[in-house]
């Protein structure tokens, strides 16, 4: 009978260790899954932020180009006025 009790004790210890390892593995997997989910959400958030920043950059570049064009037109008009004023001064 002692051998039978010994075998039962050994079997229960081994199964207990297995259950403990299994629970630890499950906990580790759950933690890993949570981290992966957080990373996925962060990647999605960063992708959206990147999209918005690219859109904003595009709008600002278009505005800059329009202002440069307006500046060039103003410069051309001022140059033309200077030429006319010089002509008027010389003709007077």
C-alpha positions in Angstrom: 0.0 0.0 0.0 2.8 2.3 0.6 3.9 2.0 -3.0 0.4 2.9 -4.1 0.2 6.0 -1.9 3.7 7.0 -3.1 2.7 6.6 -6.7 -0.5 8.7 -6.1 1.5 11.4 -4.4 4.0 11.6 -7.2 1.2 11.7 -9.8 -0.7 14.4 -8.0 2.5 16.5 -7.6 3.3 16.2 -11.3 -0.2 17.1 -12.3 -0.2 20.0 -9.9 3.1 21.3 -11.4 1.5 20.9 -14.9 -1.6 22.8 -13.8 0.6 25.6 -12.4 2.7 25.8 -15.5 -0.4 25.7 -17.7 -1.9 28.6 -15.7 1.3 30.6 -15.9 1.4 30.0 -19.7 -2.2 31.1 -20.0 -1.5 34.2 -18.0 1.6 34.9 -20.1 -0.4 34.5 -23.3 -3.2 36.7 -22.0 -0.6 39.4 -21.1 1.0 39.0 -24.5 -2.3 39.2 -26.3 -3.1 42.4 -24.4 0.2 44.0 -25.3 -0.3 43.0 -29.0 -3.8 44.6 -28.9 -2.4 47.8 -27.4 0.3 47.9 -30.1 -2.3 47.4 -32.8 -4.4 50.3 -31.4 -1.3 52.4 -31.1 -0.4 51.7 -34.7 -3.9 52.5 -35.9 -3.8 55.8 -33.9 -0.4 56.7 -35.3 -1.5 55.8 -38.9 -4.6 58.1 -38.5 -2.5 60.9 -37.0 0.0 60.5 -39.9 -2.8 60.7 -42.4 -4.1 63.9 -40.8 -0.7 65.4 -40.7 -0.1 64.6 -44.4 -3.5 66.2 -45.2 -2.6 69.2 -43.2 0.8 69.5 -44.9 -0.9 69.3 -48.3 -3.3 72.1 -47.4 -0.5 74.2 -46.0 1.7 73.7 -49.1 -1.2 74.7 -51.4 -1.7 77.8 -49.3 2.0 78.6 -49.4 2.0 78.2 -53.2 -1.0 80.5 -53.6 0.7 83.1 -51.4 3.9 82.9 -53.4 1.9 83.4 -56.6 0.1 86.4 -55.1 3.5 87.8 -53.9 4.9 87.4 -57.4 1.9 89.1 -58.9 2.2 92.0 -56.4 5.9 92.3 -57.1 5.3 92.4 -60.9 2.6 95.2 -60.4 5.0 97.2 -58.2 7.8 96.8 -60.7 5.4 98.0 -63.5 4.4 101.0 -61.4 8.0 101.9 -60.7 8.7 101.8 -64.4 5.7 104.0 -65.1 6.7 106.5 -62.4 10.2 106.7 -63.9 8.8 107.3 -67.3 6.5 110.0 -66.0 9.4 111.6 -64.2 11.6 111.6 -67.3 8.7 113.0 -69.5 8.1 115.9 -67.1 
